[in-house]
Structure formats: C-alpha cells, structure tokens
Amino acid sequence: MDMIKANKSRRLIRFVLYFYVPLLLYFLIVSTSKADTTQNSYLIFSVRYLVDRERISTFAATDSATLPIDQRTRAELLLLYAMSEYTNRALSIDEQITGLKKNGLIIDNEKDAHKYLSIISYFRLASYWRPMEKSPHQFKPNSRFENALSLYYFDKELRALIFSAIQSIEIALRTKVIHNFSMAYGPFWFMDDELVKSSKQQQENLVSLRKELDRSKEDFIQDHYHKYTSPDMPPAWKTLEVASFGVLSKLYGNFKDKSVKKSIARSFGVPQHEYLESWMRSIAVLRNCCAHHARIWNRRFSMIPQLPKTMTEHWIVNTKLDAHKLYVQLCCIVYWQNSIYEDNDFVEKFKLLLLKYPNVDIAAMGFPKNWEEEPLWR
C-alpha cells in the first residue's frame, strides 16, 4: 500500500513539474518582458527535470547540454523566451585594444597587438586570455596580452604535432581494417547487412560513404566507375580510402565479428577491441578539432577513451585521470604511435614544445604530477 501511494505521489509531482511549472514560467517571462516582441528574436529555453527514487532535481539551461544517461526519469520541455535584439556594432581594432586595456589587460606593444588582432580574430584569441579573467571582461592583476598570444601559438604548434601523429595512426588503422575484414569477408563486406549489429547505423554509414564517393576526385575512384557498374560502390580497398576517420570508426564498431576486430586491436598492442573502439571515437573528435583549428590545450572533450590498467608495451601506471582532458588522449596517441613506429619522436617533440613555452599550465591539459616518470613518457 505504501508503495502504491509513493508511486501516485511521484506521478502527481511529475505532472506538476512537466506541465504547470513550465506554463507558469512562460507566462511570467512574457508578462514581465517590457521589450517590443515584434522586434525580438527568440531563444529556446530548455528546462529539464530529473526524477529518481530519492530526490527531484531541476536543471535549466539555454544550450543543448545532455543530462546523465543513467537517470531514472527525464523529460525536457521547451519554452520561448523573448530576448532583445543584438545591437552591438562592430569594433575597430583600435577600439578592441582600448577595451582590453580598460578591462585590465596589459598590452606592452600596441603596434604588435594591432598586427596580431588583424590576422587572428578577437574571439579566437579570447579563448586564450579567458583563463586570466577573474570575472567576465575583468582581468586578474598582471594579465598580459603577450601571454595569451604565446598560449595561442603553443596551441597551434600542439595541434600540428598531434595532427601529424593522428595521420600516421589513421593510415595504419585504415590499412588494417581494409585488409583484415576483406580477407575474412570479401571486398564488399562493408555493404553486407548480415555482418552488422545495427541496421540503422549501417544505413547511416552507407549514406556517408556514398556522399564521400560522390565528392571524391581521386583517379582510382573515377576509373572504377568508368569500368564497373555493379555493385554501386567500389571494393573496400578503394571506398574506404576516401572514408572519413569517423565513418571508419563507426564501421569497425558496428561489425559483428569480434574476432576480426580483436585481431586488429592486438596488432596495435591493445588487449581488447572495445578499448580500440573508444580510442577511435575519441581521436576522431580530436582530429576534427585539429583540422578546424579549434583550441585543444584546455578543452574538455565529450568523447573519452577507455584506459586499460595494463598493456603489452610501455604504458602509464596512473590511470585514475580526468578522461575528458587532453592528457588521456595524448597517452593513447603515444602508445598507438609507438605500436606503428617504434622510433617515432612524438614524445621528444612534445617535451621540446613545453620547454619552448614554459608558461603553459599543463595541469589545464589534465597532466598529473610526475607524468614524465611514467614508462610511456620516458
């Protein structure tokens, strides 16, 4: 009886939360807005309610943040919130410099600052001086424009170093996926619906592959279509050469046969294919950040790699790390790169980069204390 009453109470609370509270919020917002709504734009305001067995929590956000997937009950309601029109005008570079100085940023050489702001946009550099802010648009004492610029160039060189390593990894992985799966299941294994776990994912993969083929100007793709009409896609050793890293990782993850996936993982010294799948997904995101010149040094990544406690080759002892930070991904890259080219110089170049930019806070990248003593980084 108590359980029945408790369930009824929960349903009543959910009903109030899902329907009455959002309506009240909406009417409150509209009634208190003095702006002329005919001139307003509208912002989607997301109110999320989580209800579990012990408590009721309310989350509100104006972005697309995802709540934890393990919550018992989740509902999302969207409200239109009237927002005034954006009216800020564009600022000249001189005005940008004046504003930064007014907010407390020290600029030793305004001529140099003008030059750099004319080739690196204000909001791109803003990501690098934001750690120096004590509050929005107010800088901590002794904050300098030159330090933000130095951090920007460190990040730029770091992206180039990482992208070069990922290029080697991607080519080796692509080669092994094409060869191992083709030897086991023939040249068109990636088109076979019987070999996959999810038909929906398979269809999405095939759509992506066809788009890549339509865009491709590679001679071997054009020559194939001039000679053959069936099947409608070239064999794996041609088609997958033009597939994105992201699609390649999805094809690998969606394949049923664990034995082939495991053999590929172990060829890289990774004990299980699940670990390699997570590495592929996370590094695909990192690769895209590098390719699009996005800030990476202190970024929190949504896609994270799984870390085995032990590996066949030199690895890290401390695996209790913030997996959303760059250090964890760098560990995966170093290990993966070592399995392909034993004499690669990634670690050496990375350490030289840190020496070149001594003011970089490596803790912001997730580096633990004594990281250089780890077998992987020696």
C-alpha contacts under 8 A as a table, 3 or more apart, distances in Angstrom:
res1	aa1	res2	aa2	distance
1	M	4	I	5.11
1	M	5	K	6.31
2	D	5	K	5.13
2	D	6	A	6.08
3	M	6	A	5.01
3	M	7	N	6.19
4	I	7	N	5.15
4	I	8	K	6.25
5	K	8	K	5.11
5	K	9	S	6.15
6	A	9	S	5.07
6	A	10	R	6.26
7	N	10	R	5.09
7	N	11	R	6.26
8	K	11	R	5.13
8	K	12	L	6.18
9	S	12	L	5.11
9	S	13	I	6.15
10	R	13	I	5.09
10	R	14	R	6.09
11	R	14	R	5.08
11	R	15	F	6.11
12	L	15	F	5.10
12	L	16	V	6.33
13	I	16	V	5.21
13	I	17	L	6.12
14	R	17	L	5.00
14	R	18	Y	5.86
14	R	51	V	7.76
15	F	18	Y	5.26
15	F	19	F	6.00
15	F	20	Y	7.60
16	V	19	F	5.55
16	V	20	Y	5.12
16	V	21	V	6.36
17	L	20	Y	6.20
17	L	21	V	5.33
17	L	22	P	7.30
17	L	49	Y	7.39
18	Y	21	V	6.68
18	Y	22	P	6.72
18	Y	49	Y	7.72
18	Y	75	A	7.32
18	Y	77	L	7.26
19	F	22	P	5.84
19	F	23	L	6.37
20	Y	23	L	5.20
20	Y	24	L	6.13
21	V	24	L	5.16
21	V	25	L	6.18
22	P	25	L	5.02
22	P	26	Y	6.08
22	P	47	V	7.71
22	P	77	L	7.33
22	P	79	L	7.36
23	L	26	Y	5.06
23	L	27	F	6.26
24	L	27	F	5.32
24	L	28	L	6.01
25	L	28	L	5.07
25	L	29	I	6.10
26	Y	29	I	5.21
26	Y	30	V	6.22
26	Y	79	L	6.43
26	Y	80	L	7.30
26	Y	81	Y	7.30
27	F	30	V	5.11
27	F	31	S	5.84
28	L	31	S	5.24
28	L	32	T	6.07
29	I	32	T	5.41
29	I	33	S	6.12
29	I	81	Y	6.71
29	I	82	A	7.64
30	V	33	S	5.31
30	V	81	Y	7.36
30	V	82	A	7.02
31	S	34	K	7.95
33	S	82	A	7.29
35	A	40	N	7.44
35	A	84	S	6.68
36	D	39	Q	5.66
36	D	40	N	6.60
37	T	40	N	4.75
37	T	41	S	7.80
37	T	82	A	6.81
39	Q	84	S	7.48
39	Q	85	E	6.83
40	N	82	A	6.35
40	N	83	M	5.80
40	N	84	S	5.04
40	N	85	E	5.36
41	S	82	A	6.60
41	S	83	M	5.76
41	S	84	S	6.44
41	S	85	E	5.95
42	Y	80	L	6.19
42	Y	81	Y	5.87
42	Y	82	A	5.10
42	Y	83	M	5.63
43	L	62	T	7.79
43	L	80	L	6.09
43	L	81	Y	5.57
43	L	82	A	6.71
43	L	83	M	6.56
44	I	62	T	6.67
44	I	78	L	6.41
44	I	79	L	6.05
44	I	80	L	5.36
44	I	81	Y	6.54
45	F	60	A	7.82
45	F	61	A	6.65
45	F	62	T	5.06
45	F	63	D	7.85
45	F	78	L	5.81
45	F	79	L	5.20
45	F	80	L	6.13
45	F	81	Y	6.27
46	S	60	A	6.01
46	S	61	A	5.44
46	S	62	T	5.73
46	S	63	D	7.35
46	S	76	E	6.87
46	S	77	L	6.11
46	S	78	L	4.99
46	S	79	L	6.57
47	V	58	T	7.57
47	V	59	F	6.11
47	V	60	A	4.53
47	V	61	A	6.43
47	V	76	E	6.03
47	V	77	L	5.61
47	V	78	L	6.56
47	V	79	L	7.87
48	R	58	T	6.12
48	R	59	F	5.06
48	R	60	A	5.92
48	R	61	A	7.95
48	R	74	R	7.25
48	R	75	A	6.00
48	R	76	E	4.79
48	R	77	L	6.63
49	Y	56	I	7.51
49	Y	57	S	6.14
49	Y	58	T	4.75
49	Y	59	F	6.07
49	Y	74	R	5.98
49	Y	75	A	5.78
49	Y	76	E	6.80
50	L	56	I	5.96
50	L	57	S	5.27
50	L	58	T	6.27
50	L	59	F	7.72
50	L	71	Q	6.91
50	L	72	R	7.61
50	L	73	T	5.86
50	L	74	R	5.13
50	L	75	A	7.18
51	V	55	R	6.35
51	V	56	I	4.67
51	V	57	S	6.47
51	V	71	Q	7.54
51	V	72	R	6.51
51	V	73	T	5.27
51	V	74	R	6.76
52	D	55	R	5.72
52	D	56	I	6.44
52	D	71	Q	6.74
52	D	72	R	5.21
52	D	73	T	6.34
53	R	72	R	7.76
61	A	64	S	7.64
61	A	65	A	7.41
68	P	71	Q	6.08
71	Q	74	R	6.87
91	L	94	D	7.98
91	L	95	E	5.77
91	L	96	Q	6.22
92	S	95	E	5.12
92	S	96	Q	6.27
93	I	96	Q	4.89
93	I	97	I	6.26
93	I	114	H	6.35
93	I	117	L	6.75
93	I	118	S	7.18
94	D	97	I	5.16
94	D	98	T	6.22
94	D	114	H	7.07
95	E	98	T	4.98
95	E	99	G	6.10
96	Q	99	G	5.15
96	Q	100	L	6.26
96	Q	122	Y	7.83
97	I	100	L	5.13
97	I	101	K	6.22
97	I	110	E	7.58
97	I	113	A	7.57
97	I	114	H	7.53
98	T	101	K	5.23
98	T	102	K	6.12
99	G	102	K	5.02
99	G	103	N	6.25
100	L	103	N	5.11
100	L	104	G	6.54
100	L	105	L	5.50
101	K	104	G	5.13
101	K	105	L	4.88
101	K	106	I	6.16
101	K	107	I	6.99
102	K	105	L	7.34
103	N	137	H	5.97
103	N	138	Q	5.01
103	N	139	F	6.18
104	G	138	Q	6.30
104	G	139	F	5.16
104	G	140	K	7.30
104	G	141	P	7.33
104	G	143	S	7.36
105	L	139	F	5.98
105	L	142	N	7.59
105	L	143	S	5.41
105	L	144	R	5.57
105	L	145	F	6.39
106	I	142	N	6.85
106	I	143	S	5.95
106	I	144	R	4.58
106	I	145	F	6.07
107	I	110	E	6.16
107	I	113	A	7.28
107	I	144	R	6.05
107	I	145	F	5.37
107	I	146	E	7.24
108	D	144	R	7.93
108	D	145	F	7.85
108	D	146	E	7.94
109	N	112	D	5.47
109	N	113	A	6.29
110	E	113	A	4.83
110	E	114	H	5.99
111	K	114	H	5.14
111	K	115	K	6.35
112	D	115	K	5.00
112	D	116	Y	6.25
113	A	116	Y	5.23
113	A	117	L	6.05
113	A	145	F	7.67
114	H	117	L	5.24
114	H	118	S	6.18
115	K	118	S	5.25
115	K	119	I	6.79
116	Y	119	I	5.30
116	Y	120	I	5.76
117	L	120	I	5.07
117	L	121	S	5.72
117	L	122	Y	6.14
118	S	121	S	6.82
120	I	124	R	6.72
120	I	125	L	6.85
121	S	124	R	5.27
121	S	125	L	6.42
122	Y	125	L	5.33
122	Y	126	A	6.02
123	F	126	A	4.73
123	F	127	S	6.83
124	R	127	S	5.91
124	R	128	Y	7.75
125	L	128	Y	5.38
125	L	129	W	6.74
125	L	148	A	7.10
125	L	149	L	7.19
125	L	152	Y	6.92
126	A	129	W	5.25
126	A	130	R	5.89
127	S	130	R	5.42
127	S	131	P	7.88
127	S	295	R	7.54
128	Y	131	P	6.71
128	Y	148	A	5.06
128	Y	149	L	7.38
128	Y	151	L	6.32
128	Y	152	Y	6.17
129	W	132	M	5.37
129	W	133	E	7.05
129	W	145	F	7.40
129	W	147	N	7.81
129	W	148	A	4.91
130	R	133	E	5.28
132	M	139	F	5.82
132	M	140	K	5.83
132	M	143	S	6.04
133	E	136	P	6.51
133	E	137	H	6.68
133	E	138	Q	5.52
133	E	139	F	4.10
133	E	140	K	5.49
134	K	138	Q	5.96
134	K	139	F	5.49
134	K	140	K	5.26
135	S	138	Q	5.26
135	S	139	F	7.05
139	F	143	S	6.32
140	K	143	S	5.82
143	S	147	N	7.63
144	R	147	N	5.42
144	R	148	A	6.92
145	F	148	A	5.31
145	F	149	L	6.30
146	E	149	L	4.97
146	E	150	S	6.06
147	N	150	S	5.02
147	N	151	L	6.21
147	N	359	N	7.97
148	A	151	L	5.09
148	A	152	Y	6.20
149	L	152	Y	4.99
149	L	153	Y	6.41
150	S	153	Y	5.25
150	S	154	F	6.20
150	S	357	Y	7.30
151	L	154	F	4.98
151	L	155	D	6.17
151	L	357	Y	7.75
151	L	360	V	6.68
152	Y	155	D	5.18
152	Y	156	K	6.22
153	Y	156	K	4.86
153	Y	157	E	6.17
154	F	157	E	5.28
154	F	158	L	6.03
154	F	353	L	7.47
154	F	357	Y	6.61
154	F	360	V	8.00
155	D	158	L	4.96
155	D	159	R	6.11
155	D	295	R	6.65
155	D	296	I	6.73
155	D	297	W	5.93
156	K	159	R	5.24
156	K	160	A	6.47
156	K	293	H	7.48
157	E	160	A	5.10
157	E	161	L	6.27
157	E	353	L	7.90
158	L	161	L	5.10
158	L	162	I	6.13
158	L	297	W	7.95
158	L	350	F	7.69
158	L	353	L	7.66
159	R	162	I	5.14
159	R	163	F	5.87
159	R	290	C	5.24
159	R	293	H	7.57
159	R	296	I	7.43
160	A	163	F	5.11
160	A	164	S	6.20
160	A	290	C	7.30
161	L	164	S	5.36
161	L	165	A	6.55
161	L	346	F	7.57
161	L	349	K	7.93
161	L	350	F	7.72
162	I	165	A	5.16
162	I	166	I	6.15
162	I	290	C	7.70
163	F	166	I	5.05
163	F	167	Q	6.09
163	F	287	R	6.39
163	F	290	C	6.26
163	F	291	A	7.52
164	S	167	Q	5.12
164	S	168	S	6.74
165	A	168	S	5.35
165	A	169	I	6.40
165	A	333	I	7.24
165	A	337	Q	6.82
165	A	346	F	7.41
166	I	169	I	4.88
166	I	170	E	5.84
166	I	283	I	7.76
166	I	287	R	6.96
166	I	333	I	7.26
167	Q	170	E	5.15
167	Q	171	I	6.23
168	S	171	I	5.38
168	S	172	A	6.27
168	S	337	Q	7.42
169	I	172	A	5.26
169	I	173	L	6.01
169	I	336	W	6.95
169	I	337	Q	6.36
169	I	340	I	7.52
170	E	173	L	5.12
170	E	174	R	5.93
170	E	245	F	6.93
171	I	174	R	5.13
171	I	175	T	6.14
172	A	175	T	5.16
172	A	176	K	6.32
172	A	340	I	7.43
173	L	176	K	5.21
173	L	177	V	6.09
174	R	177	V	5.24
174	R	178	I	6.11
174	R	240	L	7.38
174	R	241	E	7.34
174	R	248	L	7.37
175	T	178	I	5.34
175	T	179	H	6.08
176	K	179	H	5.13
176	K	180	N	5.77
176	K	264	I	6.56
177	V	180	N	5.50
177	V	181	F	5.92
177	V	252	Y	7.55
177	V	264	I	7.14
178	I	181	F	5.74
178	I	182	S	5.83
178	I	236	A	6.04
178	I	237	W	5.84
178	I	240	L	7.16
179	H	182	S	5.25
179	H	183	M	6.00
179	H	237	W	7.66
180	N	183	M	5.31
180	N	184	A	6.32
180	N	260	V	6.74
180	N	264	I	7.44
181	F	184	A	5.13
181	F	185	Y	5.81
181	F	186	G	7.27
181	F	189	W	7.00
181	F	260	V	6.78
182	S	185	Y	5.20
182	S	186	G	4.48
182	S	187	P	5.11
182	S	188	F	7.41
182	S	189	W	6.57
182	S	236	A	7.08
183	M	186	G	5.86
183	M	187	P	7.89
184	A	260	V	7.85
185	Y	188	F	7.63
185	Y	189	W	5.49
186	G	189	W	5.74
187	P	235	P	4.92
187	P	236	A	5.44
187	P	237	W	7.43
188	F	191	M	5.62
188	F	192	D	7.01
188	F	234	P	7.93
188	F	235	P	5.38
188	F	236	A	5.93
189	W	192	D	5.34
189	W	195	L	7.53
189	W	236	A	7.45
190	F	236	A	7.04
190	F	251	L	7.25
191	M	206	L	7.28
192	D	195	L	5.76
192	D	196	V	7.50
193	D	196	V	5.75
193	D	199	S	6.69
193	D	202	Q	7.07
195	L	255	F	6.04
195	L	256	K	5.64
195	L	257	D	7.38
196	V	199	S	6.80
196	V	202	Q	6.94
196	V	254	N	5.48
196	V	255	F	4.58
196	V	256	K	5.08
197	K	254	N	5.42
197	K	255	F	6.13
197	K	256	K	5.52
198	S	201	Q	5.29
198	S	202	Q	6.18
198	S	254	N	6.46
199	S	202	Q	4.88
199	S	203	Q	6.22
200	K	203	Q	5.26
200	K	204	E	6.38
201	Q	204	E	5.06
201	Q	205	N	6.12
201	Q	250	K	7.91
201	Q	254	N	7.23
202	Q	205	N	5.05
202	Q	206	L	6.22
202	Q	251	L	7.63
202	Q	254	N	7.38
203	Q	206	L	5.11
203	Q	207	V	6.17
204	E	207	V	5.15
204	E	208	S	6.26
205	N	208	S	5.13
205	N	209	L	6.15
205	N	247	V	6.31
205	N	250	K	7.28
205	N	251	L	6.95
206	L	209	L	4.97
206	L	210	R	6.12
207	V	210	R	5.24
207	V	211	K	6.31
208	S	211	K	5.15
208	S	212	E	6.27
208	S	247	V	7.30
209	L	212	E	5.03
209	L	213	L	6.18
209	L	239	T	7.44
209	L	243	A	6.17
209	L	247	V	7.72
210	R	213	L	5.01
210	R	214	D	6.09
210	R	233	M	7.54
211	K	214	D	5.07
211	K	215	R	6.25
212	E	215	R	5.20
212	E	216	S	6.02
212	E	242	V	6.48
212	E	243	A	6.31
213	L	216	S	5.05
213	L	221	I	7.42
213	L	239	T	7.09
213	L	242	V	7.04
216	S	221	I	7.18
216	S	242	V	7.13
217	K	221	I	7.22
217	K	222	Q	6.87
218	E	221	I	5.43
218	E	222	Q	6.41
219	D	222	Q	5.12
219	D	223	D	5.93
220	F	223	D	5.15
220	F	224	H	6.10
220	F	238	K	7.25
221	I	224	H	5.18
221	I	225	Y	6.52
221	I	234	P	7.46
221	I	238	K	6.85
221	I	239	T	7.70
222	Q	225	Y	5.39
222	Q	226	H	6.39
223	D	226	H	5.11
223	D	227	K	6.43
224	H	227	K	5.27
224	H	228	Y	5.91
224	H	234	P	6.81
225	Y	228	Y	5.30
225	Y	229	T	6.50
225	Y	234	P	7.85
226	H	229	T	7.95
228	Y	231	P	7.96
229	T	232	D	6.32
230	S	233	M	7.34
231	P	234	P	7.05
233	M	239	T	7.01
234	P	238	K	5.96
234	P	239	T	5.56
235	P	238	K	5.60
235	P	239	T	5.99
236	A	239	T	5.07
236	A	240	L	5.40
236	A	241	E	7.89
237	W	240	L	5.97
237	W	241	E	6.47
238	K	241	E	5.44
238	K	242	V	7.36
239	T	242	V	5.82
239	T	243	A	6.68
240	L	243	A	4.79
240	L	248	L	7.38
243	A	247	V	6.27
243	A	248	L	6.44
244	S	247	V	5.30
244	S	248	L	6.22
245	F	248	L	5.02
245	F	249	S	6.23
245	F	284	A	6.02
246	G	249	S	5.25
246	G	250	K	6.37
246	G	280	M	7.90
246	G	281	R	6.92
246	G	284	A	5.61
247	V	250	K	4.98
247	V	251	L	6.13
248	L	251	L	5.18
248	L	252	Y	6.29
249	S	252	Y	5.13
249	S	253	G	6.10
249	S	277	E	6.82
249	S	280	M	5.71
249	S	281	R	6.29
250	K	253	G	5.03
250	K	254	N	5.97
251	L	254	N	5.28
251	L	255	F	6.29
252	Y	255	F	5.53
252	Y	261	K	7.17
252	Y	277	E	7.41
253	G	277	E	6.09
255	F	258	K	7.60
257	D	260	V	5.94
257	D	261	K	6.79
258	K	261	K	5.04
258	K	262	K	5.84
258	K	273	H	7.49
259	S	262	K	5.04
259	S	263	S	6.19
260	V	263	S	5.15
260	V	264	I	6.46
261	K	264	I	5.25
261	K	265	A	6.27
261	K	273	H	5.71
262	K	265	A	5.00
262	K	266	R	6.07
262	K	271	P	7.79
262	K	272	Q	5.88
262	K	273	H	4.86
263	S	266	R	5.21
263	S	267	S	6.17
264	I	267	S	5.13
264	I	268	F	6.88
264	I	273	H	7.68
265	A	268	F	5.44
265	A	269	G	6.62
265	A	270	V	5.13
265	A	271	P	6.69
265	A	272	Q	6.23
265	A	273	H	5.25
265	A	276	L	5.95
266	R	269	G	4.67
266	R	270	V	4.92
266	R	271	P	5.67
266	R	272	Q	7.05
266	R	273	H	7.87
267	S	270	V	7.36
268	F	336	W	6.44
268	F	339	S	5.36
268	F	340	I	7.19
269	G	311	M	7.06
269	G	312	T	5.94
269	G	313	E	6.91
269	G	336	W	7.94
269	G	339	S	6.57
270	V	273	H	7.37
270	V	275	Y	7.07
270	V	276	L	6.70
270	V	311	M	6.68
270	V	312	T	7.46
271	P	275	Y	7.62
271	P	311	M	6.85
271	P	312	T	7.72
272	Q	275	Y	5.72
272	Q	276	L	6.94
273	H	276	L	5.03
273	H	277	E	6.11
274	E	277	E	5.09
274	E	278	S	6.37
275	Y	278	S	5.28
275	Y	279	W	6.30
275	Y	305	P	7.24
275	Y	306	Q	5.61
275	Y	307	L	7.08
275	Y	308	P	7.33
276	L	279	W	4.96
276	L	280	M	6.10
277	E	280	M	5.10
277	E	281	R	6.30
278	S	281	R	5.20
278	S	282	S	6.18
278	S	304	I	6.96
278	S	305	P	4.80
278	S	306	Q	5.96
279	W	282	S	5.30
279	W	283	I	5.89
279	W	304	I	7.61
279	W	305	P	4.85
279	W	306	Q	7.00
279	W	329	Q	7.93
279	W	332	C	7.01
280	M	283	I	5.32
280	M	284	A	5.98
281	R	284	A	5.24
281	R	285	V	6.70
281	R	303	M	6.86
281	R	304	I	7.87
281	R	305	P	7.63
282	S	285	V	5.32
282	S	286	L	6.43
282	S	303	M	4.93
282	S	304	I	5.33
282	S	305	P	5.76
282	S	329	Q	7.56
283	I	286	L	4.81
283	I	287	R	5.86
283	I	329	Q	7.09
284	A	287	R	5.04
284	A	288	N	6.33
285	V	288	N	5.19
285	V	289	C	6.37
285	V	303	M	7.16
286	L	289	C	5.05
286	L	290	C	6.33
286	L	296	I	8.00
287	R	290	C	5.14
287	R	291	A	6.11
288	N	291	A	4.94
288	N	292	H	6.08
289	C	292	H	5.31
289	C	293	H	6.12
289	C	294	A	4.95
289	C	295	R	7.31
289	C	296	I	7.12
290	C	293	H	5.13
290	C	294	A	6.06
290	C	296	I	7.67
291	A	294	A	7.75
295	R	298	N	7.55
295	R	299	R	6.77
296	I	299	R	4.98
296	I	326	L	7.30
297	W	326	L	6.81
297	W	364	A	7.29
297	W	365	M	5.62
298	N	325	K	7.06
298	N	326	L	7.20
298	N	364	A	5.14
298	N	365	M	4.93
298	N	366	G	7.97
299	R	325	K	6.51
299	R	326	L	7.15
299	R	365	M	7.46
300	R	324	H	5.10
300	R	325	K	5.26
300	R	326	L	7.56
301	F	304	I	6.68
301	F	324	H	4.84
301	F	325	K	6.28
301	F	326	L	7.69
302	S	324	H	6.44
303	M	324	H	7.32
304	I	323	A	5.80
304	I	324	H	5.81
304	I	329	Q	7.80
305	P	323	A	6.96
305	P	328	V	7.51
305	P	329	Q	6.91
305	P	332	C	7.91
307	L	319	T	6.68
308	P	311	M	6.78
308	P	319	T	7.86
309	K	317	V	7.39
309	K	319	T	6.54
310	T	315	W	7.14
311	M	314	H	7.10
311	M	315	W	6.22
313	E	335	Y	7.99
314	H	335	Y	7.55
314	H	375	P	5.44
314	H	376	L	5.06
315	W	335	Y	7.04
315	W	374	E	7.32
315	W	375	P	5.79
315	W	376	L	4.72
316	I	319	T	6.72
316	I	331	C	7.82
316	I	374	E	5.41
316	I	375	P	6.11
316	I	376	L	5.79
317	V	374	E	6.55
317	V	375	P	7.82
318	N	321	L	7.34
321	L	328	V	7.30
321	L	366	G	7.50
321	L	368	P	7.85
322	D	325	K	5.89
322	D	328	V	7.46
322	D	366	G	6.43
323	A	326	L	7.85
323	A	327	Y	7.97
323	A	328	V	5.66
323	A	329	Q	7.83
324	H	328	V	7.59
325	K	328	V	6.31
325	K	329	Q	7.43
325	K	364	A	7.96
325	K	365	M	5.62
325	K	366	G	5.16
326	L	329	Q	5.27
326	L	330	L	6.18
326	L	365	M	5.19
326	L	366	G	6.21
327	Y	330	L	5.01
327	Y	331	C	6.25
327	Y	365	M	5.79
327	Y	366	G	5.20
327	Y	367	F	5.47
328	V	331	C	5.15
328	V	332	C	6.59
328	V	366	G	7.48
329	Q	332	C	5.12
329	Q	333	I	6.24
330	L	333	I	4.92
330	L	334	V	6.03
331	C	334	V	5.20
331	C	335	Y	6.20
331	C	376	L	7.52
332	C	335	Y	5.24
332	C	336	W	5.96
333	I	336	W	5.10
333	I	337	Q	5.82
334	V	337	Q	5.11
334	V	338	N	6.05
334	V	346	F	7.09
334	V	347	V	7.23
334	V	376	L	7.46
335	Y	338	N	5.11
335	Y	339	S	6.40
335	Y	376	L	7.11
336	W	339	S	5.21
336	W	340	I	6.69
337	Q	340	I	5.24
337	Q	341	Y	6.01
337	Q	342	E	7.60
337	Q	344	N	7.34
338	N	341	Y	5.18
338	N	342	E	4.75
338	N	343	D	7.39
338	N	344	N	6.79
339	S	342	E	6.28
341	Y	344	N	5.46
345	D	348	E	5.25
345	D	349	K	6.13
346	F	349	K	5.22
346	F	350	F	6.08
347	V	350	F	5.07
347	V	351	K	6.22
347	V	377	W	6.51
348	E	351	K	5.30
348	E	352	L	6.28
349	K	352	L	5.04
349	K	353	L	6.15
350	F	353	L	5.01
350	F	354	L	6.46
351	K	354	L	5.12
351	K	355	L	6.39
352	L	355	L	5.00
352	L	356	K	6.21
353	L	356	K	5.02
353	L	357	Y	6.39
354	L	357	Y	5.15
354	L	358	P	5.82
354	L	360	V	7.27
355	L	358	P	5.35
357	Y	360	V	5.99
361	D	364	A	5.68
361	D	365	M	7.52
362	I	365	M	5.17
362	I	366	G	6.78
362	I	367	F	5.69
363	A	366	G	4.98
363	A	367	F	4.95
363	A	368	P	6.64
364	A	367	F	7.34
367	F	371	W	6.61
368	P	371	W	5.65
370	N	373	E	5.50
370	N	374	E	7.37
371	W	374	E	5.50
371	W	377	W	7.20
372	E	377	W	5.41
372	E	378	R	6.05
373	E	377	W	6.80
373	E	378	R	6.23
374	E	377	W	5.46
374	E	378	R	6.40
375	P	378	R	5.46
